[in-house]
Amino acid sequence: MARSWMARAVCPRLSSCHERILMKLFAAALLLSATTFAHAQGAPNQEAIDAAKKAADTWLALVDAGQYKASWEQAAEPLRKAVSVTQWEQGSRAARMPVGALQGRTLASSTYTTTLPGAPQGQYVVLEYTTRFADRANAVETVIPTLEADGKWRMAGYFLK
């Protein structure tokens, strides 16, 4: 059996059995380093997604409880500038009253992005939930947290289909 370049470089008198072990260890080390690199690359986005989801869950609890003014107060600045508190309360009531009380909500997808159509550059997470309400069994809620200058995630958008 021909000896590999790595085995010859490490030890010129290495047996073929030891050579196979060395090659397996090398392959395992390479796989481990590639996995660690891939995890490290995805870690910042996953941390952002986790923080945004936590903020969204807290904010959604206000909406679920009918505390629309409080949800507006805790929303991102662009949302508060675009919609007055009165408009938000009226729109939220009009959207949520027909569907009834929340029965359950499951996160269907989460996507980190720095661009959204019609929005300035920033850090956003698009969260899509499959939601059950008392009077609508198959709803989809989309919540869009954004990271604001103070380092807090706040809701920049909420859509109910």
N, C-alpha and C positions, 0 to 999 in steps of 0.2 A: 504494500500500500504506500502510495506517495505521501510524504509528510508535507503538511501545510507550511506556508511561509511563516505563520505565527509560531507554530511549534518549533521550527528550526531557529527562529530568532530568540525564543525564550530559553530553550535548552537544546543544544545540538544532540544530546544523548537521551532524549525523551522517548519512552516506549510508545507504541501505537495506542495502547490502552490509556496511558496518561494523556496522550495527545487528544483522544476523544473527550476525556473528562475536561481538559483545558478548553477545548472548543465549546463544549456545552456551557461551561462557566462563563466564557466570553460572550456567548449568545445570550445567556441569561442576564449578564450585566448590561449588555447593549439594549435588551428589551426593557429592563428596569429603568435605565436612564431615559429611554424614549418615552416611556409611560410617565415618568416624573416630569419630563419637559412638557409633555402634552397637558398634564394636570396643572402645572405652573402657568401655562399659557391661558387656560380656561379659568383659573382661580379668581382673577380680578373680576371678570364678568359674573361668575357665580356668586361672589360676595355681593356685588351690586344687585343682582337679581334677588338674593335672599333678603337684603336690607329693604329693597323696594317692596317686596311682597309683605314683609312685616308691617311696613307703613301703610300699605294698601289694606291689609286686614283690619288694622285699627280704624282707618278711615271708613271702610265699608261698614263697620259696626255702627258708626254714627248714622250712615245712610239707612241701614237696616232698621235702626231704632226711630227713624223719622226725624232725626236731629239734623235737618237740612242746613239750618243757619250755621251750626257748629261745623258741619262738613265743609261749607263754603269758607269759613274762617280758617280752616286747616288745609285748604287747597293751595295749589301753587299760585304764585303771583300772576302769571299769564291768564289763568282761568278766572281769577278774581277781577282782573282788569277787563276781561272780555264780557263778563256776565255780572250783573249786580246781584246782591244778596237776595233781593226780592224776586228777580228773574230766576235765580237758582232754586229758591224755595218753591216757586210755582211750577217750574219745569220738572223738578224732582218729584213733587207730589203728583203731577200729571202722569209721569212715567211709572212711578211705583205703586200708586193706589190701585190701578186695574189688575196688577199681577198678584196682589195679596202679600201675605207674610212670607218671609224667607223660610224654606223648608230644608235646603241644603245647597252647598256650593263646593265645587271641585275645580281645582286649577287644571285647566286643559293644556295650556302652553304658556311659556314665558320667554320673551326675546329681548335681549339687551341691544340697544342701538344708539347711535349718536345723531341720527337724522330721522325726521318724520316729515311727511308732506305738509307744507304750510307752517312748519314750526322752526324756530331758530336752532342752530347747532346746540347740542347739549347732550346730557346723559339721560336716556329714557329706558324704561322697561315696559314692554307691552305685555300685560297679563290678560289672558283670556280664560274665563271661568264658564263651566257648564253649571247652570243654576236652576234649581227647582223652587218655584214659588207656589203658594197655595192655589192660585188660579192660573198658573202657567207652568206646566211640567218641564218644558224644554226651552229654557231661555239661555241666551249667551250674554254675559257681561264682559265688557272690555274696560279695563282700568289702566291708565297710563301714568305711572309715577315719573317724576323728573327730579334730578338732584339739583337742589337750589344752592345759591352762593354760600349759604350758612352751613352747608354740608348735610342738610336734612332732605329726605325724600318726601315730596308732596305730590298730590294728585293734580295732573295737568289735563286729564280727560276721563270721562266716564260715559259709556255707551251701553244701552240695554236693547237687545234685539229679541 
